[in-house]
Amino acid sequence: MNDEQRFLYDMFGYIVVPGVLTQEQVDLLRSTIGHATEQWEPDHKHDAPLHWHSIWRDLLDLPTLAPILDDMIGTGGRSESPTYRIDHINVHTHVSQGFPGGHLHGGGGPLAGFAYHDGRFHSRLLSVSFELYDTQPNDGGFACVRGSHKSNVPFPPHWRDLSKGVNPCVTRVTANAGDAILFTEALTHGTLPWTSDAPRSTVFYKFSPPDHTWAANYFDPDDYRGYEDMDTRKLAILEPPNARYRGRPTNPHSETPQTIHTDT
């Protein structure tokens, strides 16, 4: 991150990175969405997003985002091996005109998982929200309470249900197709009522430090090792939580039989 991004992320708990995806990548993601779901379990099911098309596996390690993820979660500088892992994936296609709004969730506190120490950010769970359609100021979509990742007082419960009203403390975050909203899950956030005629399709990749997890199930690198597009960085990002010690069973350099798959 540059100095401006670091300041905004520290103060607000999120940043918007424009143009992370090309229009071609956006179109490919739109056309290859297999199923609508709130959350995919990180297992080996062949109808899960990472099996849909290589573009979904490319999102694991985008050159435009990898240095930022390193700074937000890991060592603060891009290295040969990634300093984070994919925890789980959400694909939101259920929001259309008339969606009443969701519930605000997340927030600061001792277990929230956001900290800054000795010049480094620490986050137990970081979300990357890839926007596949433009979101205008009054359309709805992603919203948050800026700075709530550092809050010490519980969020008023009667403000959480966005279908019953949007408190002035809630910030509407706009983004264009191809932009990415990066936010710590310690931030109080949710989905606003959707008023636009256009659809809302948003893909969430949730990342954690290598030795942390939020999801109860883990990805298995061996389930994806046979794809031609998988390299050692992507395989490392798919590892279950561990300290990344040498000689570990899930080391992406370990040899296993390969079956080459191609996109259809």
HELIX and SHEET records of a PDB file:
HELIX    1   1 ASP A    3  PHE A   12  1                                  10    
HELIX    2   2 GLN A   23  THR A   32  1                                  10    
HELIX    3   3 PRO A   49  HIS A   51  5                                   3    
HELIX    4   4 SER A   54  ASP A   58  1                                   5    
HELIX    5   5 LEU A   59  ASP A   61  5                                   3    
HELIX    6   6 ALA A   66  ILE A   73  1                                   8    
HELIX    7   7 SER A  148  LYS A  150  5                                   3    
HELIX    8   8 PRO A  157  TRP A  159  5                                   3    
HELIX    9   9 LEU A  162  LYS A  164  5                                   3    
HELIX   10  10 PRO A  221  ASP A  223  5                                   3    
HELIX   11  11 THR A  232  ILE A  237  1                                   6    
SHEET    1   A 6 TYR A  14  VAL A  17  0                                        
SHEET    2   A 6 ALA A 180  THR A 184 -1                                        
SHEET    3   A 6 LEU A 126  GLU A 131 -1                                        
SHEET    4   A 6 ARG A 200  SER A 208 -1                                        
SHEET    5   A 6 ARG A  85  VAL A  95 -1                                        
SHEET    6   A 6 THR A  37  TRP A  40 -1                                        
SHEET    1   B 2 PHE A 114  HIS A 117  0                                        
SHEET    2   B 2 ARG A 120  SER A 123 -1                                        
SHEET    1   C 3 THR A 171  ARG A 172  0                                        
SHEET    2   C 3 GLY A 141  CYS A 144 -1                                        
SHEET    3   C 3 HIS A 189  LEU A 192 -1                                        
END                                                                             
